């Protein structure tokens, strides 16, 4: 029996696991990694401001440079690539690039764009809001990246354990961006550790 589109999607979600041991001989081309990242940018974001930036560690030299900053976790150099997910603290600066093409194409009325721009401008006077938005929206992109990678036959692991201050300094990250997480990408050398999920009634409240 042929699987349906929905079944294929659910299989990807069900089979995605956090892989920490990769086949060091497996490579991913810049073209394929770019395709994965392009699909990643389809993730939702508040006001469609796309609060993310990706620092891609593709070469062996780059991954070796990242290794001590990520506390010498072997997956950094064993994986085919590592993508650092950065959150955009100044995503409000994307307002015109995001909305002006829609206005010019007739998909958005200028007065609606002005209303949205006003909302965004007011919200970004609050630095706490800007930081929270950077983390939450960039995290949506991070999850999308892992799902897309799995659909393309690659395994991933989200890594929160790295020295963010050293990362910013070593790779000259502009103040506009805040490091959120690293995601290793590659082919699993062995299955992920068995994990358990809490029952739905332990993580949900129905009203």
Secondary structure, DSSP 8 states (H G I E B T S, - for coil): ----HHHHHHHHHHH--B---B-TT----HHHHHHHHHHHTTS--GGG---EEEEEE-SHHHHHHHHGGGTT-THHHHSSEEEEEEEETTGGGGHHHHHHHHHHTTSS-HHHHHHHHHHHHHHTT-HHHHHHHHHHHHHHHHHHHHHHHHHTT-EEEEE--S-HHHHHHHTT--TTEEEEEEEEEE-BSS---------HHHH----
